[in-house]
Amino acid sequence: MLITRGFSLTNFVIGSSALGFQVFVLYPWHEKLEAQFNRLTDEHEKMLKNMKEIHQEELSQIRKELELLNRGKR
């Protein structure tokens, strides 16, 4: 009976400690990481949009130069 009660008390202490760790350490850390990840995702999307615009400008410039070369050959 005393051993059973000791095991129950030990399980309660371990479970309470684990729950407290999750609530007071892991959850705030998770929120901080999520905010950083969202900021990183936004920056990545901006960078991709910027690179797409640069790529489109380069392609249009190449197209114009090719058209000028083709006109010169005629």
mmCIF file of the N, C-alpha and C atoms, coordinates in Angstrom:
data_MODEL
# 
_entry.id   MODEL 
# 
loop_
_atom_site.group_PDB 
_atom_site.id 
_atom_site.type_symbol 
_atom_site.label_atom_id 
_atom_site.label_alt_id 
_atom_site.label_comp_id 
_atom_site.label_asym_id 
_atom_site.label_entity_id 
_atom_site.label_seq_id 
_atom_site.pdbx_PDB_ins_code 
_atom_site.Cartn_x 
_atom_site.Cartn_y 
_atom_site.Cartn_z 
_atom_site.occupancy 
_atom_site.B_iso_or_equiv 
_atom_site.pdbx_formal_charge 
_atom_site.auth_seq_id 
_atom_site.auth_comp_id 
_atom_site.auth_asym_id 
_atom_site.auth_atom_id 
_atom_site.pdbx_PDB_model_num 
ATOM 1   N N  . MET A 1 1  ? 0.818  -1.185 0.000   1.00 0.00 ? 1  MET A N  1 
ATOM 2   C CA . MET A 1 1  ? 0.000  0.000  0.000   1.00 0.00 ? 1  MET A CA 1 
ATOM 3   C C  . MET A 1 1  ? 0.870  1.260  0.000   1.00 0.00 ? 1  MET A C  1 
ATOM 4   N N  . LEU A 1 2  ? 1.896  1.257  0.815   1.00 0.00 ? 2  LEU A N  1 
ATOM 5   C CA . LEU A 1 2  ? 2.794  2.402  0.907   1.00 0.00 ? 2  LEU A CA 1 
ATOM 6   C C  . LEU A 1 2  ? 3.581  2.558  -0.386  1.00 0.00 ? 2  LEU A C  1 
ATOM 7   N N  . ILE A 1 3  ? 3.976  1.435  -0.999  1.00 0.00 ? 3  ILE A N  1 
ATOM 8   C CA . ILE A 1 3  ? 4.720  1.475  -2.271  1.00 0.00 ? 3  ILE A CA 1 
ATOM 9   C C  . ILE A 1 3  ? 3.819  2.004  -3.383  1.00 0.00 ? 3  ILE A C  1 
ATOM 10  N N  . THR A 1 4  ? 2.578  1.554  -3.410  1.00 0.00 ? 4  THR A N  1 
ATOM 11  C CA . THR A 1 4  ? 1.623  2.011  -4.415  1.00 0.00 ? 4  THR A CA 1 
ATOM 12  C C  . THR A 1 4  ? 1.395  3.518  -4.299  1.00 0.00 ? 4  THR A C  1 
ATOM 13  N N  . ARG A 1 5  ? 1.244  3.983  -3.072  1.00 0.00 ? 5  ARG A N  1 
ATOM 14  C CA . ARG A 1 5  ? 1.037  5.409  -2.846  1.00 0.00 ? 5  ARG A CA 1 
ATOM 15  C C  . ARG A 1 5  ? 2.290  6.192  -3.261  1.00 0.00 ? 5  ARG A C  1 
ATOM 16  N N  . GLY A 1 6  ? 3.460  5.628  -3.019  1.00 0.00 ? 6  GLY A N  1 
ATOM 17  C CA . GLY A 1 6  ? 4.722  6.264  -3.428  1.00 0.00 ? 6  GLY A CA 1 
ATOM 18  C C  . GLY A 1 6  ? 4.807  6.382  -4.944  1.00 0.00 ? 6  GLY A C  1 
ATOM 19  N N  . PHE A 1 7  ? 4.412  5.302  -5.641  1.00 0.00 ? 7  PHE A N  1 
ATOM 20  C CA . PHE A 1 7  ? 4.408  5.345  -7.105  1.00 0.00 ? 7  PHE A CA 1 
ATOM 21  C C  . PHE A 1 7  ? 3.415  6.384  -7.627  1.00 0.00 ? 7  PHE A C  1 
ATOM 22  N N  . SER A 1 8  ? 2.251  6.431  -7.025  1.00 0.00 ? 8  SER A N  1 
ATOM 23  C CA . SER A 1 8  ? 1.243  7.407  -7.449  1.00 0.00 ? 8  SER A CA 1 
ATOM 24  C C  . SER A 1 8  ? 1.754  8.828  -7.245  1.00 0.00 ? 8  SER A C  1 
ATOM 25  N N  . LEU A 1 9  ? 2.359  9.085  -6.101  1.00 0.00 ? 9  LEU A N  1 
ATOM 26  C CA . LEU A 1 9  ? 2.895  10.404 -5.813  1.00 0.00 ? 9  LEU A CA 1 
ATOM 27  C C  . LEU A 1 9  ? 4.031  10.756 -6.788  1.00 0.00 ? 9  LEU A C  1 
ATOM 28  N N  . THR A 1 10 ? 4.889  9.775  -7.062  1.00 0.00 ? 10 THR A N  1 
ATOM 29  C CA . THR A 1 10 ? 5.989  9.989  -8.011  1.00 0.00 ? 10 THR A CA 1 
ATOM 30  C C  . THR A 1 10 ? 5.449  10.300 -9.402  1.00 0.00 ? 10 THR A C  1 
ATOM 31  N N  . ASN A 1 11 ? 4.459  9.551  -9.853  1.00 0.00 ? 11 ASN A N  1 
ATOM 32  C CA . ASN A 1 11 ? 3.844  9.802  -11.161 1.00 0.00 ? 11 ASN A CA 1 
ATOM 33  C C  . ASN A 1 11 ? 3.211  11.186 -11.207 1.00 0.00 ? 11 ASN A C  1 
ATOM 34  N N  . PHE A 1 12 ? 2.569  11.590 -10.121 1.00 0.00 ? 12 PHE A N  1 
ATOM 35  C CA . PHE A 1 12 ? 1.950  12.906 -10.072 1.00 0.00 ? 12 PHE A CA 1 
ATOM 36  C C  . PHE A 1 12 ? 3.005  14.002 -10.163 1.00 0.00 ? 12 PHE A C  1 
ATOM 37  N N  . VAL A 1 13 ? 4.097  13.858 -9.452  1.00 0.00 ? 13 VAL A N  1 
ATOM 38  C CA . VAL A 1 13 ? 5.159  14.868 -9.462  1.00 0.00 ? 13 VAL A CA 1 
ATOM 39  C C  . VAL A 1 13 ? 5.797  14.945 -10.850 1.00 0.00 ? 13 VAL A C  1 
ATOM 40  N N  . ILE A 1 14 ? 6.081  13.796 -11.442 1.00 0.00 ? 14 ILE A N  1 
ATOM 41  C CA . ILE A 1 14 ? 6.687  13.779 -12.780 1.00 0.00 ? 14 ILE A CA 1 
ATOM 42  C C  . ILE A 1 14 ? 5.726  14.387 -13.809 1.00 0.00 ? 14 ILE A C  1 
ATOM 43  N N  . GLY A 1 15 ? 4.462  14.007 -13.758 1.00 0.00 ? 15 GLY A N  1 
ATOM 44  C CA . GLY A 1 15 ? 3.470  14.542 -14.690 1.00 0.00 ? 15 GLY A CA 1 
ATOM 45  C C  . GLY A 1 15 ? 3.284  16.033 -14.523 1.00 0.00 ? 15 GLY A C  1 
ATOM 46  N N  . SER A 1 16 ? 3.227  16.497 -13.291 1.00 0.00 ? 16 SER A N  1 
ATOM 47  C CA . SER A 1 16 ? 3.070  17.934 -13.032 1.00 0.00 ? 16 SER A CA 1 
ATOM 48  C C  . SER A 1 16 ? 4.295  18.708 -13.511 1.00 0.00 ? 16 SER A C  1 
ATOM 49  N N  . SER A 1 17 ? 5.479  18.145 -13.286 1.00 0.00 ? 17 SER A N  1 
ATOM 50  C CA . SER A 1 17 ? 6.703  18.801 -13.749 1.00 0.00 ? 17 SER A CA 1 
ATOM 51  C C  . SER A 1 17 ? 6.726  18.888 -15.274 1.00 0.00 ? 17 SER A C  1 
ATOM 52  N N  . ALA A 1 18 ? 6.347  17.800 -15.940 1.00 0.00 ? 18 ALA A N  1 
ATOM 53  C CA . ALA A 1 18 ? 6.334  17.783 -17.400 1.00 0.00 ? 18 ALA A CA 1 
ATOM 54  C C  . ALA A 1 18 ? 5.319  18.798 -17.940 1.00 0.00 ? 18 ALA A C  1 
ATOM 55  N N  . LEU A 1 19 ? 4.154  18.855 -17.334 1.00 0.00 ? 19 LEU A N  1 
ATOM 56  C CA . LEU A 1 19 ? 3.136  19.816 -17.769 1.00 0.00 ? 19 LEU A CA 1 
ATOM 57  C C  . LEU A 1 19 ? 3.609  21.251 -17.542 1.00 0.00 ? 19 LEU A C  1 
ATOM 58  N N  . GLY A 1 20 ? 4.188  21.504 -16.390 1.00 0.00 ? 20 GLY A N  1 
ATOM 59  C CA . GLY A 1 20 ? 4.710  22.838 -16.113 1.00 0.00 ? 20 GLY A CA 1 
ATOM 60  C C  . GLY A 1 20 ? 5.795  23.236 -17.096 1.00 0.00 ? 20 GLY A C  1 
ATOM 61  N N  . PHE A 1 21 ? 6.676  22.293 -17.441 1.00 0.00 ? 21 PHE A N  1 
ATOM 62  C CA . PHE A 1 21 ? 7.734  22.570 -18.418 1.00 0.00 ? 21 PHE A CA 1 
ATOM 63  C C  . PHE A 1 21 ? 7.130  22.901 -19.778 1.00 0.00 ? 21 PHE A C  1 
ATOM 64  N N  . GLN A 1 22 ? 6.131  22.142 -20.189 1.00 0.00 ? 22 GLN A N  1 
ATOM 65  C CA . GLN A 1 22 ? 5.495  22.395 -21.481 1.00 0.00 ? 22 GLN A CA 1 
ATOM 66  C C  . GLN A 1 22 ? 4.809  23.748 -21.508 1.00 0.00 ? 22 GLN A C  1 
ATOM 67  N N  . VAL A 1 23 ? 4.110  24.088 -20.438 1.00 0.00 ? 23 VAL A N  1 
ATOM 68  C CA . VAL A 1 23 ? 3.336  25.325 -20.407 1.00 0.00 ? 23 VAL A CA 1 
ATOM 69  C C  . VAL A 1 23 ? 4.223  26.549 -20.279 1.00 0.00 ? 23 VAL A C  1 
ATOM 70  N N  . PHE A 1 24 ? 5.236  26.478 -19.419 1.00 0.00 ? 24 PHE A N  1 
ATOM 71  C CA . PHE A 1 24 ? 6.028  27.668 -19.121 1.00 0.00 ? 24 PHE A CA 1 
ATOM 72  C C  . PHE A 1 24 ? 7.319  27.793 -19.920 1.00 0.00 ? 24 PHE A C  1 
ATOM 73  N N  . VAL A 1 25 ? 7.762  26.720 -20.573 1.00 0.00 ? 25 VAL A N  1 
ATOM 74  C CA . VAL A 1 25 ? 9.009  26.785 -21.342 1.00 0.00 ? 25 VAL A CA 1 
ATOM 75  C C  . VAL A 1 25 ? 8.762  26.528 -22.822 1.00 0.00 ? 25 VAL A C  1 
ATOM 76  N N  . LEU A 1 26 ? 8.197  25.378 -23.134 1.00 0.00 ? 26 LEU A N  1 
ATOM 77  C CA . LEU A 1 26 ? 8.051  24.993 -24.538 1.00 0.00 ? 26 LEU A CA 1 
ATOM 78  C C  . LEU A 1 26 ? 7.038  25.833 -25.300 1.00 0.00 ? 26 LEU A C  1 
ATOM 79  N N  . TYR A 1 27 ? 5.904  26.136 -24.696 1.00 0.00 ? 27 TYR A N  1 
ATOM 80  C CA . TYR A 1 27 ? 4.880  26.887 -25.415 1.00 0.00 ? 27 TYR A CA 1 
ATOM 81  C C  . TYR A 1 27 ? 5.347  28.302 -25.760 1.00 0.00 ? 27 TYR A C  1 
ATOM 82  N N  . PRO A 1 28 ? 5.919  29.071 -24.819 1.00 0.00 ? 28 PRO A N  1 
ATOM 83  C CA . PRO A 1 28 ? 6.414  30.407 -25.204 1.00 0.00 ? 28 PRO A CA 1 
ATOM 84  C C  . PRO A 1 28 ? 7.528  30.318 -26.259 1.00 0.00 ? 28 PRO A C  1 
ATOM 85  N N  . TRP A 1 29 ? 8.381  29.311 -26.142 1.00 0.00 ? 29 TRP A N  1 
ATOM 86  C CA . TRP A 1 29 ? 9.452  29.128 -27.113 1.00 0.00 ? 29 TRP A CA 1 
ATOM 87  C C  . TRP A 1 29 ? 8.860  28.830 -28.485 1.00 0.00 ? 29 TRP A C  1 
ATOM 88  N N  . HIS A 1 30 ? 7.814  28.010 -28.513 1.00 0.00 ? 30 HIS A N  1 
ATOM 89  C CA . HIS A 1 30 ? 7.131  27.680 -29.761 1.00 0.00 ? 30 HIS A CA 1 
ATOM 90  C C  . HIS A 1 30 ? 6.526  28.935 -30.394 1.00 0.00 ? 30 HIS A C  1 
ATOM 91  N N  . GLU A 1 31 ? 5.907  29.773 -29.587 1.00 0.00 ? 31 GLU A N  1 
ATOM 92  C CA . GLU A 1 31 ? 5.318  31.013 -30.100 1.00 0.00 ? 31 GLU A CA 1 
ATOM 93  C C  . GLU A 1 31 ? 6.391  31.924 -30.687 1.00 0.00 ? 31 GLU A C  1 
ATOM 94  N N  . LYS A 1 32 ? 7.527  32.019 -30.004 1.00 0.00 ? 32 LYS A N  1 
ATOM 95  C CA . LYS A 1 32 ? 8.629  32.847 -30.496 1.00 0.00 ? 32 LYS A CA 1 
ATOM 96  C C  . LYS A 1 32 ? 9.159  32.305 -31.824 1.00 0.00 ? 32 LYS A C  1 
ATOM 97  N N  . LEU A 1 33 ? 9.325  30.998 -31.909 1.00 0.00 ? 33 LEU A N  1 
ATOM 98  C CA . LEU A 1 33 ? 9.801  30.384 -33.152 1.00 0.00 ? 33 LEU A CA 1 
ATOM 99  C C  . LEU A 1 33 ? 8.797  30.574 -34.283 1.00 0.00 ? 33 LEU A C  1 
ATOM 100 N N  . GLU A 1 34 ? 7.526  30.464 -33.977 1.00 0.00 ? 34 GLU A N  1 
ATOM 101 C CA . GLU A 1 34 ? 6.503  30.637 -35.008 1.00 0.00 ? 34 GLU A CA 1 
ATOM 102 C C  . GLU A 1 34 ? 6.514  32.069 -35.546 1.00 0.00 ? 34 GLU A C  1 
ATOM 103 N N  . ALA A 1 35 ? 6.672  33.038 -34.660 1.00 0.00 ? 35 ALA A N  1 
ATOM 104 C CA . ALA A 1 35 ? 6.730  34.442 -35.099 1.00 0.00 ? 35 ALA A CA 1 
ATOM 105 C C  . ALA A 1 35 ? 7.948  34.665 -35.991 1.00 0.00 ? 35 ALA A C  1 
ATOM 106 N N  . GLN A 1 36 ? 9.090  34.108 -35.610 1.00 0.00 ? 36 GLN A N  1 
ATOM 107 C CA . GLN A 1 36 ? 10.296 34.244 -36.424 1.00 0.00 ? 36 GLN A CA 1 
ATOM 108 C C  . GLN A 1 36 ? 10.130 33.546 -37.766 1.00 0.00 ? 36 GLN A C  1 
ATOM 109 N N  . PHE A 1 37 ? 9.493  32.378 -37.759 1.00 0.00 ? 37 PHE A N  1 
ATOM 110 C CA . PHE A 1 37 ? 9.264  31.644 -39.003 1.00 0.00 ? 37 PHE A CA 1 
ATOM 111 C C  . PHE A 1 37 ? 8.338  32.426 -39.933 1.00 0.00 ? 37 PHE A C  1 
ATOM 112 N N  . ASN A 1 38 ? 7.295  33.034 -39.373 1.00 0.00 ? 38 ASN A N  1 
ATOM 113 C CA . ASN A 1 38 ? 6.381  33.830 -40.198 1.00 0.00 ? 38 ASN A CA 1 
ATOM 114 C C  . ASN A 1 38 ? 7.101  35.035 -40.795 1.00 0.00 ? 38 ASN A C  1 
ATOM 115 N N  . ARG A 1 39 ? 7.958  35.694 -40.006 1.00 0.00 ? 39 ARG A N  1 
ATOM 116 C CA . ARG A 1 39 ? 8.723  36.832 -40.510 1.00 0.00 ? 39 ARG A CA 1 
ATOM 117 C C  . ARG A 1 39 ? 9.679  36.374 -41.620 1.00 0.00 ? 39 ARG A C  1 
ATOM 118 N N  . LEU A 1 40 ? 10.316 35.234 -41.411 1.00 0.00 ? 40 LEU A N  1 
ATOM 119 C CA . LEU A 1 40 ? 11.217 34.692 -42.417 1.00 0.00 ? 40 LEU A CA 1 
ATOM 120 C C  . LEU A 1 40 ? 10.467 34.331 -43.698 1.00 0.00 ? 40 LEU A C  1 
ATOM 121 N N  . THR A 1 41 ? 9.282  33.776 -43.561 1.00 0.00 ? 41 THR A N  1 
ATOM 122 C CA . THR A 1 41 ? 8.459  33.436 -44.718 1.00 0.00 ? 41 THR A CA 1 
ATOM 123 C C  . THR A 1 41 ? 8.073  34.690 -45.500 1.00 0.00 ? 41 THR A C  1 
ATOM 124 N N  . ASP A 1 42 ? 7.699  35.750 -44.780 1.00 0.00 ? 42 ASP A N  1 
ATOM 125 C CA . ASP A 1 42 ? 7.352  37.012 -45.453 1.00 0.00 ? 42 ASP A CA 1 
ATOM 126 C C  . ASP A 1 42 ? 8.551  37.579 -46.203 1.00 0.00 ? 42 ASP A C  1 
ATOM 127 N N  . GLU A 1 43 ? 9.717  37.559 -45.568 1.00 0.00 ? 43 GLU A N  1 
ATOM 128 C CA . GLU A 1 43 ? 10.925 38.063 -46.224 1.00 0.00 ? 43 GLU A CA 1 
ATOM 129 C C  . GLU A 1 43 ? 11.262 37.226 -47.460 1.00 0.00 ? 43 GLU A C  1 
ATOM 130 N N  . HIS A 1 44 ? 11.070 35.926 -47.360 1.00 0.00 ? 44 HIS A N  1 
ATOM 131 C CA . HIS A 1 44 ? 11.344 35.039 -48.489 1.00 0.00 ? 44 HIS A CA 1 
ATOM 132 C C  . HIS A 1 44 ? 10.400 35.326 -49.643 1.00 0.00 ? 44 HIS A C  1 
ATOM 133 N N  . GLU A 1 45 ? 9.129  35.549 -49.344 1.00 0.00 ? 45 GLU A N  1 
ATOM 134 C CA . GLU A 1 45 ? 8.162  35.869 -50.396 1.00 0.00 ? 45 GLU A CA 1 
ATOM 135 C C  . GLU A 1 45 ? 8.508  37.185 -51.083 1.00 0.00 ? 45 GLU A C  1 
ATOM 136 N N  . LYS A 1 46 ? 8.937  38.188 -50.300 1.00 0.00 ? 46 LYS A N  1 
ATOM 137 C CA . LYS A 1 46 ? 9.345  39.467 -50.881 1.00 0.00 ? 46 LYS A CA 1 
ATOM 138 C C  . LYS A 1 46 ? 10.558 39.288 -51.789 1.00 0.00 ? 46 LYS A C  1 
ATOM 139 N N  . MET A 1 47 ? 11.509 38.477 -51.331 1.00 0.00 ? 47 MET A N  1 
ATOM 140 C CA . MET A 1 47 ? 12.703 38.245 -52.118 1.00 0.00 ? 47 MET A CA 1 
ATOM 141 C C  . MET A 1 47 ? 12.353 37.525 -53.432 1.00 0.00 ? 47 MET A C  1 
ATOM 142 N N  . LEU A 1 48 ? 11.479 36.533 -53.360 1.00 0.00 ? 48 LEU A N  1 
ATOM 143 C CA . LEU A 1 48 ? 11.065 35.818 -54.567 1.00 0.00 ? 48 LEU A CA 1 
ATOM 144 C C  . LEU A 1 48 ? 10.356 36.751 -55.550 1.00 0.00 ? 48 LEU A C  1 
ATOM 145 N N  . LYS A 1 49 ? 9.509  37.622 -55.021 1.00 0.00 ? 49 LYS A N  1 
ATOM 146 C CA . LYS A 1 49 ? 8.803  38.572 -55.881 1.00 0.00 ? 49 LYS A CA 1 
ATOM 147 C C  . LYS A 1 49 ? 9.801  39.521 -56.543 1.00 0.00 ? 49 LYS A C  1 
ATOM 148 N N  . ASN A 1 50 ? 10.764 39.994 -55.784 1.00 0.00 ? 50 ASN A N  1 
ATOM 149 C CA . ASN A 1 50 ? 11.792 40.882 -56.310 1.00 0.00 ? 50 ASN A CA 1 
ATOM 150 C C  . ASN A 1 50 ? 12.616 40.175 -57.389 1.00 0.00 ? 50 ASN A C  1 
ATOM 151 N N  . MET A 1 51 ? 13.006 38.943 -57.130 1.00 0.00 ? 51 MET A N  1 
ATOM 152 C CA . MET A 1 51 ? 13.791 38.184 -58.107 1.00 0.00 ? 51 MET A CA 1 
ATOM 153 C C  . MET A 1 51 ? 12.973 37.921 -59.372 1.00 0.00 ? 51 MET A C  1 
ATOM 154 N N  . LYS A 1 52 ? 11.680 37.679 -59.222 1.00 0.00 ? 52 LYS A N  1 
ATOM 155 C CA . LYS A 1 52 ? 10.820 37.459 -60.384 1.00 0.00 ? 52 LYS A CA 1 
ATOM 156 C C  . LYS A 1 52 ? 10.756 38.725 -61.240 1.00 0.00 ? 52 LYS A C  1 
ATOM 157 N N  . GLU A 1 53 ? 10.625 39.881 -60.590 1.00 0.00 ? 53 GLU A N  1 
ATOM 158 C CA . GLU A 1 53 ? 10.585 41.136 -61.338 1.00 0.00 ? 53 GLU A CA 1 
ATOM 159 C C  . GLU A 1 53 ? 11.909 41.380 -62.068 1.00 0.00 ? 53 GLU A C  1 
ATOM 160 N N  . ILE A 1 54 ? 13.012 41.136 -61.397 1.00 0.00 ? 54 ILE A N  1 
ATOM 161 C CA . ILE A 1 54 ? 14.327 41.307 -62.028 1.00 0.00 ? 54 ILE A CA 1 
ATOM 162 C C  . ILE A 1 54 ? 14.466 40.356 -63.213 1.00 0.00 ? 54 ILE A C  1 
ATOM 163 N N  . HIS A 1 55 ? 14.029 39.122 -63.035 1.00 0.00 ? 55 HIS A N  1 
ATOM 164 C CA . HIS A 1 55 ? 14.107 38.131 -64.103 1.00 0.00 ? 55 HIS A CA 1 
ATOM 165 C C  . HIS A 1 55 ? 13.258 38.555 -65.300 1.00 0.00 ? 55 HIS A C  1 
ATOM 166 N N  . GLN A 1 56 ? 12.070 39.055 -65.028 1.00 0.00 ? 56 GLN A N  1 
ATOM 167 C CA . GLN A 1 56 ? 11.201 39.498 -66.120 1.00 0.00 ? 56 GLN A CA 1 
ATOM 168 C C  . GLN A 1 56 ? 11.812 40.685 -66.859 1.00 0.00 ? 56 GLN A C  1 
ATOM 169 N N  . GLU A 1 57 ? 12.426 41.601 -66.119 1.00 0.00 ? 57 GLU A N  1 
ATOM 170 C CA . GLU A 1 57 ? 13.080 42.747 -66.762 1.00 0.00 ? 57 GLU A CA 1 
ATOM 171 C C  . GLU A 1 57 ? 14.244 42.278 -67.652 1.00 0.00 ? 57 GLU A C  1 
ATOM 172 N N  . GLU A 1 58 ? 15.018 41.334 -67.150 1.00 0.00 ? 58 GLU A N  1 
ATOM 173 C CA . GLU A 1 58 ? 16.138 40.805 -67.940 1.00 0.00 ? 58 GLU A CA 1 
ATOM 174 C C  . GLU A 1 58 ? 15.629 40.116 -69.203 1.00 0.00 ? 58 GLU A C  1 
ATOM 175 N N  . LEU A 1 59 ? 14.563 39.333 -69.069 1.00 0.00 ? 59 LEU A N  1 
ATOM 176 C CA . LEU A 1 59 ? 14.007 38.653 -70.235 1.00 0.00 ? 59 LEU A CA 1 
ATOM 177 C C  . LEU A 1 59 ? 13.476 39.641 -71.260 1.00 0.00 ? 59 LEU A C  1 
ATOM 178 N N  . SER A 1 60 ? 12.811 40.699 -70.807 1.00 0.00 ? 60 SER A N  1 
ATOM 179 C CA . SER A 1 60 ? 12.297 41.676 -71.761 1.00 0.00 ? 60 SER A CA 1 
ATOM 180 C C  . SER A 1 60 ? 13.448 42.414 -72.443 1.00 0.00 ? 60 SER A C  1 
ATOM 181 N N  . GLN A 1 61 ? 14.521 42.687 -71.711 1.00 0.00 ? 61 GLN A N  1 
ATOM 182 C CA . GLN A 1 61 ? 15.688 43.333 -72.298 1.00 0.00 ? 61 GLN A CA 1 
ATOM 183 C C  . GLN A 1 61 ? 16.340 42.427 -73.355 1.00 0.00 ? 61 GLN A C  1 
ATOM 184 N N  . ILE A 1 62 ? 16.435 41.134 -73.045 1.00 0.00 ? 62 ILE A N  1 
ATOM 185 C CA . ILE A 1 62 ? 16.990 40.180 -74.014 1.00 0.00 ? 62 ILE A CA 1 
ATOM 186 C C  . ILE A 1 62 ? 16.114 40.111 -75.254 1.00 0.00 ? 62 ILE A C  1 
ATOM 187 N N  . ARG A 1 63 ? 14.794 40.101 -75.047 1.00 0.00 ? 63 ARG A N  1 
ATOM 188 C CA . ARG A 1 63 ? 13.860 40.049 -76.168 1.00 0.00 ? 63 ARG A CA 1 
ATOM 189 C C  . ARG A 1 63 ? 14.019 41.282 -77.068 1.00 0.00 ? 63 ARG A C  1 
ATOM 190 N N  . LYS A 1 64 ? 14.149 42.454 -76.457 1.00 0.00 ? 64 LYS A N  1 
ATOM 191 C CA . LYS A 1 64 ? 14.331 43.685 -77.234 1.00 0.00 ? 64 LYS A CA 1 
ATOM 192 C C  . LYS A 1 64 ? 15.630 43.637 -78.039 1.00 0.00 ? 64 LYS A C  1 
ATOM 193 N N  . GLU A 1 65 ? 16.691 43.169 -77.402 1.00 0.00 ? 65 GLU A N  1 
ATOM 194 C CA . GLU A 1 65 ? 17.973 43.088 -78.105 1.00 0.00 ? 65 GLU A CA 1 
ATOM 195 C C  . GLU A 1 65 ? 17.916 42.088 -79.263 1.00 0.00 ? 65 GLU A C  1 
ATOM 196 N N  . LEU A 1 66 ? 17.227 40.971 -79.062 1.00 0.00 ? 66 LEU A N  1 
ATOM 197 C CA . LEU A 1 66 ? 17.077 39.994 -80.143 1.00 0.00 ? 66 LEU A CA 1 
ATOM 198 C C  . LEU A 1 66 ? 16.265 40.561 -81.300 1.00 0.00 ? 66 LEU A C  1 
ATOM 199 N N  . GLU A 1 67 ? 15.224 41.327 -80.978 1.00 0.00 ? 67 GLU A N  1 
ATOM 200 C CA . GLU A 1 67 ? 14.415 41.957 -82.023 1.00 0.00 ? 67 GLU A CA 1 
ATOM 201 C C  . GLU A 1 67 ? 15.253 42.956 -82.819 1.00 0.00 ? 67 GLU A C  1 
ATOM 202 N N  . LEU A 1 68 ? 16.088 43.720 -82.129 1.00 0.00 ? 68 LEU A N  1 
ATOM 203 C CA . LEU A 1 68 ? 16.974 44.660 -82.834 1.00 0.00 ? 68 LEU A CA 1 
ATOM 204 C C  . LEU A 1 68 ? 17.975 43.929 -83.716 1.00 0.00 ? 68 LEU A C  1 
ATOM 205 N N  . LEU A 1 69 ? 18.506 42.822 -83.236 1.00 0.00 ? 69 LEU A N  1 
ATOM 206 C CA . LEU A 1 69 ? 19.448 42.044 -84.045 1.00 0.00 ? 69 LEU A CA 1 
ATOM 207 C C  . LEU A 1 69 ? 18.761 41.461 -85.277 1.00 0.00 ? 69 LEU A C  1 
ATOM 208 N N  . ASN A 1 70 ? 17.535 40.955 -85.093 1.00 0.00 ? 70 ASN A N  1 
ATOM 209 C CA . ASN A 1 70 ? 16.789 40.373 -86.218 1.00 0.00 ? 70 ASN A CA 1 
ATOM 210 C C  . ASN A 1 70 ? 16.437 41.444 -87.241 1.00 0.00 ? 70 ASN A C  1 
ATOM 211 N N  . ARG A 1 71 ? 16.130 42.666 -86.814 1.00 0.00 ? 71 ARG A N  1 
ATOM 212 C CA . ARG A 1 71 ? 15.822 43.748 -87.734 1.00 0.00 ? 71 ARG A CA 1 
ATOM 213 C C  . ARG A 1 71 ? 17.078 44.155 -88.512 1.00 0.00 ? 71 ARG A C  1 
ATOM 214 N N  . GLY A 1 72 ? 18.209 44.116 -87.852 1.00 0.00 ? 72 GLY A N  1 
ATOM 215 C CA . GLY A 1 72 ? 19.456 44.487 -88.504 1.00 0.00 ? 72 GLY A CA 1 
ATOM 216 C C  . GLY A 1 72 ? 19.878 43.490 -89.576 1.00 0.00 ? 72 GLY A C  1 
ATOM 217 N N  . LYS A 1 73 ? 19.513 42.239 -89.450 1.00 0.00 ? 73 LYS A N  1 
ATOM 218 C CA . LYS A 1 73 ? 19.876 41.214 -90.423 1.00 0.00 ? 73 LYS A CA 1 
ATOM 219 C C  . LYS A 1 73 ? 19.032 41.310 -91.683 1.00 0.00 ? 73 LYS A C  1 
ATOM 220 N N  . ARG A 1 74 ? 17.893 41.912 -91.616 1.00 0.00 ? 74 ARG A N  1 
ATOM 221 C CA . ARG A 1 74 ? 16.989 41.979 -92.774 1.00 0.00 ? 74 ARG A CA 1 
ATOM 222 C C  . ARG A 1 74 ? 17.397 43.015 -93.706 1.00 0.00 ? 74 ARG A C  1 
# 
